[in-house]
Amino acid sequence: MRAARALLRWSAEQLAHASALGANTVRRAEITEGATSLTAANDRAIRRALEEAGVEFIDENGGGAGVRLCKPSR
């Protein structure tokens, strides 16, 4: 999530606004090691906001999971 925000040059507050969540929810999810404490609905909201902004999630293919920017951010 943090890498995706960096690609977009978004703050936690901007991601929170785009996903209709609280900024503390985003920050708490980013500091959690391993699996986050996000609900499934919050996880989907964050993923949808990042994908709509042009982030593509890359499955683990031997080199680890990741993100890349597919189109310029709005």
N, C-alpha and C positions, 0 to 999 in steps of 0.2 A: 504494500500500500504506500509506503514511504517513497519507494522508487518511482511508482506511478505518479505520485504528487510532484516529485522532483522533475520528471519529464515535462509536466505541464506547468511547472513553476507556480504551483498552487500551495497556499498555506493550508493548515488543518481546518481553519475557519472556512476557506473557500470550498474545500471538499465537503465539509459539513453542510454548508448551504446548498451545494449542488445535489447532495443526497438527502436533504431534508432531515438531517440528524443533528445532534448537538456536537459542538467542537470537542467536548470532553469525551464523548463516545469514540470519536476518531482517534484522539490522542491515546486513550486507554487501550484501544485495539493495537495501536502501533508499538506500544512499549511491552506488550505481552510477548514472551518467548514462546515459540511454537504456535499451537492453535490459539486463536483469539477467543475472547468471551462474547463475541458478537452473536446476536440472534441470527437465524437464517434470513429473516426479513431485512435486517440492517446490513448484513453481508451482501445481499442482492442489491440493495439500494446503493451501496458504495460502488460495487462492481459496475452497475448500470451507469452511474454518473461518470465514472472513469472511462468506460467504453464509449459513451456518447461524446466525450471530449477528445477521443482519438487514441486511447490507450488500448493496446492489444495484449492480452495475457498469453504467455507462451508456456505450454506444458513442459514438464520436465522431460528432457530428451538425452539424458546422460550428463548434461552440463548443469542441470538444475533448472527449476522453474524461473520465469522472469517476465518482464514487460518490455514493450517497445511502443514507440509513437508511430501511428499509422498515417495520421493526417495532422495538419496544423491545428493547435488548440484554438477554440473560439474566443 
